[in-house]
Amino acid sequence: MMENEEYLNKQEEDFAAHELKCSRCGACCGANDKDPCINLEKVQSGKYYCKIYENRIGRQKTISGREFSCIPIRDLTNEYLLSINCVYARTK
């Protein structure tokens, strides 16, 4: 049982470390497109944040109403080419 708990803790730590790398460029949420996610918000500092971050995974909409599935950034970086400004694209 302890091995399973240690594994789950390691998974959580890895996920948190991966998320901390984010530079908040907004590229993965469509900030550089003409049709970004409706939950993407640009703040005064120029960085982007998700208004519903904790509940973002699953069906979402863009500002034009197009539906898409929001997925964890780890999955996104494995499937798509991100902006050159994205820290995940630079560390692939």
Backbone atoms as SQL, in Angstrom:
CREATE TABLE atoms (id INTEGER PRIMARY KEY, chain TEXT, resi INTEGER, resn TEXT, atom TEXT, x REAL, y REAL, z REAL);
INSERT INTO atoms VALUES
  (1, 'A', 1, 'MET', 'N', 0.822, -1.202, 0.000),
  (2, 'A', 1, 'MET', 'CA', 0.000, 0.000, 0.000),
  (3, 'A', 1, 'MET', 'C', 0.865, 1.266, 0.000),
  (4, 'A', 2, 'MET', 'N', 1.971, 1.234, 0.704),
  (5, 'A', 2, 'MET', 'CA', 2.852, 2.393, 0.782),
  (6, 'A', 2, 'MET', 'C', 3.433, 2.745, -0.580),
  (7, 'A', 3, 'GLU', 'N', 3.765, 1.727, -1.388),
  (8, 'A', 3, 'GLU', 'CA', 4.303, 1.992, -2.720),
  (9, 'A', 3, 'GLU', 'C', 3.309, 2.781, -3.556),
  (10, 'A', 4, 'ASN', 'N', 2.046, 2.420, -3.490),
  (11, 'A', 4, 'ASN', 'CA', 1.004, 3.103, -4.253),
  (12, 'A', 4, 'ASN', 'C', 0.879, 4.557, -3.793),
  (13, 'A', 5, 'GLU', 'N', 0.913, 4.775, -2.494),
  (14, 'A', 5, 'GLU', 'CA', 0.817, 6.133, -1.955),
  (15, 'A', 5, 'GLU', 'C', 2.020, 6.970, -2.386),
  (16, 'A', 6, 'GLU', 'N', 3.195, 6.382, -2.333),
  (17, 'A', 6, 'GLU', 'CA', 4.407, 7.079, -2.771),
  (18, 'A', 6, 'GLU', 'C', 4.333, 7.419, -4.255),
  (19, 'A', 7, 'TYR', 'N', 3.829, 6.497, -5.043),
  (20, 'A', 7, 'TYR', 'CA', 3.680, 6.727, -6.484),
  (21, 'A', 7, 'TYR', 'C', 2.720, 7.882, -6.732),
  (22, 'A', 8, 'LEU', 'N', 1.578, 7.890, -6.064),
  (23, 'A', 8, 'LEU', 'CA', 0.597, 8.965, -6.242),
  (24, 'A', 8, 'LEU', 'C', 1.167, 10.307, -5.800),
  (25, 'A', 9, 'ASN', 'N', 1.908, 10.313, -4.706),
  (26, 'A', 9, 'ASN', 'CA', 2.551, 11.552, -4.247),
  (27, 'A', 9, 'ASN', 'C', 3.558, 12.053, -5.278),
  (28, 'A', 10, 'LYS', 'N', 4.331, 11.135, -5.859),
  (29, 'A', 10, 'LYS', 'CA', 5.314, 11.502, -6.887),
  (30, 'A', 10, 'LYS', 'C', 4.612, 12.069, -8.111),
  (31, 'A', 11, 'GLN', 'N', 3.494, 11.469, -8.501),
  (32, 'A', 11, 'GLN', 'CA', 2.718, 11.962, -9.639),
  (33, 'A', 11, 'GLN', 'C', 2.236, 13.386, -9.382),
  (34, 'A', 12, 'GLU', 'N', 1.735, 13.642, -8.190),
  (35, 'A', 12, 'GLU', 'CA', 1.260, 14.978, -7.825),
  (36, 'A', 12, 'GLU', 'C', 2.402, 15.988, -7.828),
  (37, 'A', 13, 'GLU', 'N', 3.554, 15.599, -7.304),
  (38, 'A', 13, 'GLU', 'CA', 4.722, 16.480, -7.301),
  (39, 'A', 13, 'GLU', 'C', 5.174, 16.797, -8.718),
  (40, 'A', 14, 'ASP', 'N', 5.217, 15.789, -9.572),
  (41, 'A', 14, 'ASP', 'CA', 5.616, 15.996, -10.963),
  (42, 'A', 14, 'ASP', 'C', 4.641, 16.921, -11.685),
  (43, 'A', 15, 'PHE', 'N', 3.352, 16.721, -11.449),
  (44, 'A', 15, 'PHE', 'CA', 2.331, 17.565, -12.070),
  (45, 'A', 15, 'PHE', 'C', 2.503, 19.016, -11.614),
  (46, 'A', 16, 'ALA', 'N', 2.691, 19.217, -10.314),
  (47, 'A', 16, 'ALA', 'CA', 2.858, 20.570, -9.777),
  (48, 'A', 16, 'ALA', 'C', 4.110, 21.239, -10.348),
  (49, 'A', 17, 'ALA', 'N', 5.195, 20.501, -10.440),
  (50, 'A', 17, 'ALA', 'CA', 6.443, 21.054, -10.993),
  (51, 'A', 17, 'ALA', 'C', 6.255, 21.433, -12.455),
  (52, 'A', 18, 'HIS', 'N', 5.543, 20.605, -13.196),
  (53, 'A', 18, 'HIS', 'CA', 5.284, 20.881, -14.606),
  (54, 'A', 18, 'HIS', 'C', 4.443, 22.148, -14.758),
  (55, 'A', 19, 'GLU', 'N', 3.418, 22.274, -13.954),
  (56, 'A', 19, 'GLU', 'CA', 2.547, 23.451, -14.016),
  (57, 'A', 19, 'GLU', 'C', 3.297, 24.731, -13.633),
  (58, 'A', 20, 'LEU', 'N', 4.244, 24.640, -12.713),
  (59, 'A', 20, 'LEU', 'CA', 4.999, 25.811, -12.278),
  (60, 'A', 20, 'LEU', 'C', 5.881, 26.387, -13.378),
  (61, 'A', 21, 'LYS', 'N', 6.213, 25.589, -14.378),
  (62, 'A', 21, 'LYS', 'CA', 7.042, 26.066, -15.487),
  (63, 'A', 21, 'LYS', 'C', 6.310, 27.084, -16.352),
  (64, 'A', 22, 'CYS', 'N', 5.005, 27.066, -16.293),
  (65, 'A', 22, 'CYS', 'CA', 4.191, 27.902, -17.184),
  (66, 'A', 22, 'CYS', 'C', 4.552, 29.381, -17.047),
  (67, 'A', 23, 'SER', 'N', 4.801, 30.030, -18.182),
  (68, 'A', 23, 'SER', 'CA', 5.138, 31.452, -18.182),
  (69, 'A', 23, 'SER', 'C', 3.898, 32.325, -18.384),
  (70, 'A', 24, 'ARG', 'N', 2.732, 31.695, -18.475),
  (71, 'A', 24, 'ARG', 'CA', 1.447, 32.392, -18.647),
  (72, 'A', 24, 'ARG', 'C', 1.393, 33.190, -19.952),
  (73, 'A', 25, 'CYS', 'N', 1.932, 32.588, -21.028),
  (74, 'A', 25, 'CYS', 'CA', 1.912, 33.260, -22.334),
  (75, 'A', 25, 'CYS', 'C', 0.539, 33.143, -23.001),
  (76, 'A', 26, 'GLY', 'N', -0.269, 32.172, -22.577),
  (77, 'A', 26, 'GLY', 'CA', -1.612, 32.002, -23.122),
  (78, 'A', 26, 'GLY', 'C', -1.672, 31.275, -24.448),
  (79, 'A', 27, 'ALA', 'N', -0.524, 30.859, -24.980),
  (80, 'A', 27, 'ALA', 'CA', -0.487, 30.221, -26.299),
  (81, 'A', 27, 'ALA', 'C', -1.340, 28.960, -26.363),
  (82, 'A', 28, 'CYS', 'N', -1.291, 28.155, -25.311),
  (83, 'A', 28, 'CYS', 'CA', -2.040, 26.889, -25.340),
  (84, 'A', 28, 'CYS', 'C', -3.543, 27.112, -25.258),
  (85, 'A', 29, 'CYS', 'N', -3.971, 28.312, -24.884),
  (86, 'A', 29, 'CYS', 'CA', -5.395, 28.623, -24.772),
  (87, 'A', 29, 'CYS', 'C', -5.878, 29.506, -25.915),
  (88, 'A', 30, 'GLY', 'N', -5.006, 29.722, -26.896),
  (89, 'A', 30, 'GLY', 'CA', -5.398, 30.476, -28.079),
  (90, 'A', 30, 'GLY', 'C', -5.131, 31.970, -28.026),
  (91, 'A', 31, 'ALA', 'N', -4.301, 32.438, -27.111),
  (92, 'A', 31, 'ALA', 'CA', -4.030, 33.876, -26.998),
  (93, 'A', 31, 'ALA', 'C', -3.495, 34.470, -28.293),
  (94, 'A', 32, 'ASN', 'N', -2.809, 33.662, -29.096),
  (95, 'A', 32, 'ASN', 'CA', -2.226, 34.157, -30.346),
  (96, 'A', 32, 'ASN', 'C', -3.150, 33.935, -31.542),
  (97, 'A', 33, 'ASP', 'N', -4.282, 33.301, -31.302),
  (98, 'A', 33, 'ASP', 'CA', -5.264, 33.049, -32.359),
  (99, 'A', 33, 'ASP', 'C', -6.322, 34.137, -32.336),
  (100, 'A', 34, 'LYS', 'N', -7.159, 34.124, -33.325),
  (101, 'A', 34, 'LYS', 'CA', -8.270, 35.074, -33.363),
  (102, 'A', 34, 'LYS', 'C', -9.481, 34.546, -32.591),
  (103, 'A', 35, 'ASP', 'N', -9.386, 33.317, -32.071),
  (104, 'A', 35, 'ASP', 'CA', -10.525, 32.696, -31.401),
  (105, 'A', 35, 'ASP', 'C', -10.084, 31.944, -30.137),
  (106, 'A', 36, 'PRO', 'N', -9.629, 32.692, -29.107),
  (107, 'A', 36, 'PRO', 'CA', -9.161, 32.030, -27.884),
  (108, 'A', 36, 'PRO', 'C', -10.306, 31.514, -27.018),
  (109, 'A', 37, 'CYS', 'N', -9.949, 30.763, -26.016),
  (110, 'A', 37, 'CYS', 'CA', -10.907, 30.253, -25.038),
  (111, 'A', 37, 'CYS', 'C', -11.587, 31.432, -24.327),
  (112, 'A', 38, 'ILE', 'N', -12.891, 31.290, -24.066),
  (113, 'A', 38, 'ILE', 'CA', -13.623, 32.364, -23.376),
  (114, 'A', 38, 'ILE', 'C', -13.156, 32.549, -21.932),
  (115, 'A', 39, 'ASN', 'N', -12.471, 31.567, -21.387),
  (116, 'A', 39, 'ASN', 'CA', -12.015, 31.654, -20.000),
  (117, 'A', 39, 'ASN', 'C', -10.617, 32.229, -19.851),
  (118, 'A', 40, 'LEU', 'N', -9.991, 32.577, -20.978),
  (119, 'A', 40, 'LEU', 'CA', -8.647, 33.142, -20.953),
  (120, 'A', 40, 'LEU', 'C', -8.747, 34.635, -20.640),
  (121, 'A', 41, 'GLU', 'N', -8.008, 35.061, -19.646),
  (122, 'A', 41, 'GLU', 'CA', -8.047, 36.464, -19.246),
  (123, 'A', 41, 'GLU', 'C', -6.639, 37.039, -19.225),
  (124, 'A', 42, 'LYS', 'N', -6.460, 38.184, -19.873),
  (125, 'A', 42, 'LYS', 'CA', -5.171, 38.871, -19.872),
  (126, 'A', 42, 'LYS', 'C', -5.198, 39.918, -18.763),
  (127, 'A', 43, 'VAL', 'N', -4.184, 39.884, -17.919),
  (128, 'A', 43, 'VAL', 'CA', -4.119, 40.838, -16.816),
  (129, 'A', 43, 'VAL', 'C', -3.160, 41.967, -17.166),
  (130, 'A', 44, 'GLN', 'N', -3.146, 42.992, -16.345),
  (131, 'A', 44, 'GLN', 'CA', -2.372, 44.194, -16.626),
  (132, 'A', 44, 'GLN', 'C', -0.889, 43.919, -16.877),
  (133, 'A', 45, 'SER', 'N', -0.347, 42.899, -16.261),
  (134, 'A', 45, 'SER', 'CA', 1.072, 42.575, -16.433),
  (135, 'A', 45, 'SER', 'C', 1.365, 42.002, -17.813),
  (136, 'A', 46, 'GLY', 'N', 0.297, 41.675, -18.576),
  (137, 'A', 46, 'GLY', 'CA', 0.469, 41.080, -19.894),
  (138, 'A', 46, 'GLY', 'C', 0.422, 39.567, -19.882),
  (139, 'A', 47, 'LYS', 'N', 0.325, 38.981, -18.699),
  (140, 'A', 47, 'LYS', 'CA', 0.235, 37.534, -18.589),
  (141, 'A', 47, 'LYS', 'C', -1.218, 37.093, -18.686),
  (142, 'A', 48, 'TYR', 'N', -1.396, 35.814, -18.975),
  (143, 'A', 48, 'TYR', 'CA', -2.727, 35.253, -19.128),
  (144, 'A', 48, 'TYR', 'C', -3.038, 34.270, -18.017),
  (145, 'A', 49, 'TYR', 'N', -4.304, 34.226, -17.659),
  (146, 'A', 49, 'TYR', 'CA', -4.776, 33.303, -16.634),
  (147, 'A', 49, 'TYR', 'C', -6.120, 32.733, -17.048),
  (148, 'A', 50, 'CYS', 'N', -6.394, 31.528, -16.591),
  (149, 'A', 50, 'CYS', 'CA', -7.674, 30.883, -16.842),
  (150, 'A', 50, 'CYS', 'C', -8.620, 31.245, -15.701),
  (151, 'A', 51, 'LYS', 'N', -9.806, 31.756, -16.039),
  (152, 'A', 51, 'LYS', 'CA', -10.782, 32.141, -15.023),
  (153, 'A', 51, 'LYS', 'C', -11.333, 30.946, -14.264),
  (154, 'A', 52, 'ILE', 'N', -11.279, 29.763, -14.860),
  (155, 'A', 52, 'ILE', 'CA', -11.844, 28.562, -14.229),
  (156, 'A', 52, 'ILE', 'C', -10.790, 27.467, -14.112),
  (157, 'A', 53, 'TYR', 'N', -9.565, 27.821, -13.834),
  (158, 'A', 53, 'TYR', 'CA', -8.432, 26.909, -13.902),
  (159, 'A', 53, 'TYR', 'C', -8.675, 25.563, -13.229),
  (160, 'A', 54, 'GLU', 'N', -9.188, 25.553, -12.039),
  (161, 'A', 54, 'GLU', 'CA', -9.389, 24.304, -11.305),
  (162, 'A', 54, 'GLU', 'C', -10.440, 23.403, -11.959),
  (163, 'A', 55, 'ASN', 'N', -11.313, 23.974, -12.762),
  (164, 'A', 55, 'ASN', 'CA', -12.394, 23.212, -13.407),
  (165, 'A', 55, 'ASN', 'C', -12.315, 23.254, -14.931),
  (166, 'A', 56, 'ARG', 'N', -11.143, 23.512, -15.476),
  (167, 'A', 56, 'ARG', 'CA', -10.989, 23.747, -16.909),
  (168, 'A', 56, 'ARG', 'C', -11.044, 22.491, -17.770),
  (169, 'A', 57, 'ILE', 'N', -10.653, 21.344, -17.251),
  (170, 'A', 57, 'ILE', 'CA', -10.542, 20.132, -18.054),
  (171, 'A', 57, 'ILE', 'C', -11.926, 19.682, -18.517),
  (172, 'A', 58, 'GLY', 'N', -12.045, 19.459, -19.809),
  (173, 'A', 58, 'GLY', 'CA', -13.324, 19.035, -20.385),
  (174, 'A', 58, 'GLY', 'C', -13.795, 19.998, -21.464),
  (175, 'A', 59, 'ARG', 'N', -15.073, 19.955, -21.772),
  (176, 'A', 59, 'ARG', 'CA', -15.646, 20.760, -22.847),
  (177, 'A', 59, 'ARG', 'C', -15.667, 22.235, -22.470),
  (178, 'A', 60, 'GLN', 'N', -15.115, 23.061, -23.364),
  (179, 'A', 60, 'GLN', 'CA', -15.095, 24.507, -23.201),
  (180, 'A', 60, 'GLN', 'C', -15.458, 25.141, -24.543),
  (181, 'A', 61, 'LYS', 'N', -15.525, 26.470, -24.571),
  (182, 'A', 61, 'LYS', 'CA', -15.852, 27.184, -25.809),
  (183, 'A', 61, 'LYS', 'C', -14.858, 28.310, -26.047),
  (184, 'A', 62, 'THR', 'N', -14.718, 28.646, -27.325),
  (185, 'A', 62, 'THR', 'CA', -13.911, 29.804, -27.703),
  (186, 'A', 62, 'THR', 'C', -14.837, 31.015, -27.739),
  (187, 'A', 63, 'ILE', 'N', -14.278, 32.196, -27.980),
  (188, 'A', 63, 'ILE', 'CA', -15.113, 33.399, -27.999),
  (189, 'A', 63, 'ILE', 'C', -16.140, 33.381, -29.132),
  (190, 'A', 64, 'SER', 'N', -15.866, 32.630, -30.197),
  (191, 'A', 64, 'SER', 'CA', -16.831, 32.529, -31.291),
  (192, 'A', 64, 'SER', 'C', -17.886, 31.450, -31.035),
  (193, 'A', 65, 'GLY', 'N', -17.695, 30.664, -29.952),
  (194, 'A', 65, 'GLY', 'CA', -18.648, 29.618, -29.627),
  (195, 'A', 65, 'GLY', 'C', -18.230, 28.223, -30.063),
  (196, 'A', 66, 'ARG', 'N', -17.066, 28.097, -30.691),
  (197, 'A', 66, 'ARG', 'CA', -16.577, 26.774, -31.097),
  (198, 'A', 66, 'ARG', 'C', -16.240, 25.969, -29.860),
  (199, 'A', 67, 'GLU', 'N', -16.706, 24.725, -29.803),
  (200, 'A', 67, 'GLU', 'CA', -16.416, 23.862, -28.662),
  (201, 'A', 67, 'GLU', 'C', -15.098, 23.114, -28.867),
  (202, 'A', 68, 'PHE', 'N', -14.402, 22.879, -27.771),
  (203, 'A', 68, 'PHE', 'CA', -13.157, 22.108, -27.795),
  (204, 'A', 68, 'PHE', 'C', -13.002, 21.445, -26.434),
  (205, 'A', 69, 'SER', 'N', -12.087, 20.506, -26.355),
  (206, 'A', 69, 'SER', 'CA', -11.796, 19.837, -25.084),
  (207, 'A', 69, 'SER', 'C', -10.503, 20.386, -24.513),
  (208, 'A', 70, 'CYS', 'N', -10.591, 20.990, -23.351),
  (209, 'A', 70, 'CYS', 'CA', -9.400, 21.458, -22.653),
  (210, 'A', 70, 'CYS', 'C', -8.755, 20.239, -21.995),
  (211, 'A', 71, 'ILE', 'N', -7.457, 20.127, -22.177),
  (212, 'A', 71, 'ILE', 'CA', -6.720, 18.989, -21.623),
  (213, 'A', 71, 'ILE', 'C', -5.524, 19.508, -20.836),
  (214, 'A', 72, 'PRO', 'N', -4.947, 18.704, -19.958),
  (215, 'A', 72, 'PRO', 'CA', -3.765, 19.150, -19.207),
  (216, 'A', 72, 'PRO', 'C', -2.626, 19.544, -20.155),
  (217, 'A', 73, 'ILE', 'N', -1.858, 20.546, -19.770),
  (218, 'A', 73, 'ILE', 'CA', -0.769, 21.049, -20.609),
  (219, 'A', 73, 'ILE', 'C', 0.206, 19.947, -20.972),
  (220, 'A', 74, 'ARG', 'N', 0.417, 18.994, -20.089),
  (221, 'A', 74, 'ARG', 'CA', 1.332, 17.890, -20.387),
  (222, 'A', 74, 'ARG', 'C', 0.867, 17.132, -21.626),
  (223, 'A', 75, 'ASP', 'N', -0.447, 16.912, -21.740),
  (224, 'A', 75, 'ASP', 'CA', -0.994, 16.232, -22.918),
  (225, 'A', 75, 'ASP', 'C', -0.918, 17.127, -24.147),
  (226, 'A', 76, 'LEU', 'N', -1.166, 18.400, -23.968),
  (227, 'A', 76, 'LEU', 'CA', -1.148, 19.349, -25.077),
  (228, 'A', 76, 'LEU', 'C', 0.227, 19.450, -25.707),
  (229, 'A', 77, 'THR', 'N', 1.261, 19.489, -24.899),
  (230, 'A', 77, 'THR', 'CA', 2.616, 19.629, -25.446),
  (231, 'A', 77, 'THR', 'C', 3.058, 18.385, -26.195),
  (232, 'A', 78, 'ASN', 'N', 2.453, 17.259, -25.902),
  (233, 'A', 78, 'ASN', 'CA', 2.793, 16.031, -26.619),
  (234, 'A', 78, 'ASN', 'C', 2.097, 15.935, -27.967),
  (235, 'A', 79, 'GLU', 'N', 1.028, 16.692, -28.166),
  (236, 'A', 79, 'GLU', 'CA', 0.232, 16.571, -29.376),
  (237, 'A', 79, 'GLU', 'C', 0.350, 17.741, -30.350),
  (238, 'A', 80, 'TYR', 'N', 0.655, 18.922, -29.854),
  (239, 'A', 80, 'TYR', 'CA', 0.600, 20.115, -30.693),
  (240, 'A', 80, 'TYR', 'C', 1.893, 20.911, -30.624),
  (241, 'A', 81, 'LEU', 'N', 2.152, 21.667, -31.668),
  (242, 'A', 81, 'LEU', 'CA', 3.272, 22.591, -31.669),
  (243, 'A', 81, 'LEU', 'C', 2.804, 23.884, -31.013),
  (244, 'A', 82, 'LEU', 'N', 3.451, 24.277, -29.946),
  (245, 'A', 82, 'LEU', 'CA', 3.081, 25.489, -29.239),
  (246, 'A', 82, 'LEU', 'C', 3.910, 26.665, -29.729),
  (247, 'A', 83, 'SER', 'N', 3.545, 27.836, -29.305),
  (248, 'A', 83, 'SER', 'CA', 4.264, 29.056, -29.633),
  (249, 'A', 83, 'SER', 'C', 5.730, 28.933, -29.214),
  (250, 'A', 84, 'ILE', 'N', 6.620, 29.504, -29.983),
  (251, 'A', 84, 'ILE', 'CA', 8.050, 29.476, -29.659),
  (252, 'A', 84, 'ILE', 'C', 8.304, 30.174, -28.321),
  (253, 'A', 85, 'ASN', 'N', 7.394, 31.068, -27.914),
  (254, 'A', 85, 'ASN', 'CA', 7.529, 31.759, -26.640),
  (255, 'A', 85, 'ASN', 'C', 7.138, 30.875, -25.461),
  (256, 'A', 86, 'CYS', 'N', 6.487, 29.769, -25.724),
  (257, 'A', 86, 'CYS', 'CA', 6.016, 28.884, -24.661),
  (258, 'A', 86, 'CYS', 'C', 7.196, 28.130, -24.062),
  (259, 'A', 87, 'VAL', 'N', 7.316, 28.154, -22.740),
  (260, 'A', 87, 'VAL', 'CA', 8.407, 27.470, -22.071),
  (261, 'A', 87, 'VAL', 'C', 8.379, 25.970, -22.331),
  (262, 'A', 88, 'TYR', 'N', 7.202, 25.408, -22.523),
  (263, 'A', 88, 'TYR', 'CA', 7.109, 23.967, -22.793),
  (264, 'A', 88, 'TYR', 'C', 7.641, 23.632, -24.180),
  (265, 'A', 89, 'ALA', 'N', 7.430, 24.509, -25.145),
  (266, 'A', 89, 'ALA', 'CA', 7.944, 24.290, -26.491),
  (267, 'A', 89, 'ALA', 'C', 9.469, 24.377, -26.503),
  (268, 'A', 90, 'ARG', 'N', 10.016, 25.253, -25.689),
  (269, 'A', 90, 'ARG', 'CA', 11.469, 25.432, -25.642),
  (270, 'A', 90, 'ARG', 'C', 12.181, 24.304, -24.925),
  (271, 'A', 91, 'THR', 'N', 11.463, 23.555, -24.065),
  (272, 'A', 91, 'THR', 'CA', 12.119, 22.506, -23.290),
  (273, 'A', 91, 'THR', 'C', 11.818, 21.116, -23.822),
  (274, 'A', 92, 'LYS', 'N', 11.183, 21.015, -24.961),
  (275, 'A', 92, 'LYS', 'CA', 10.870, 19.693, -25.544),
  (276, 'A', 92, 'LYS', 'C', 12.123, 19.029, -26.054);
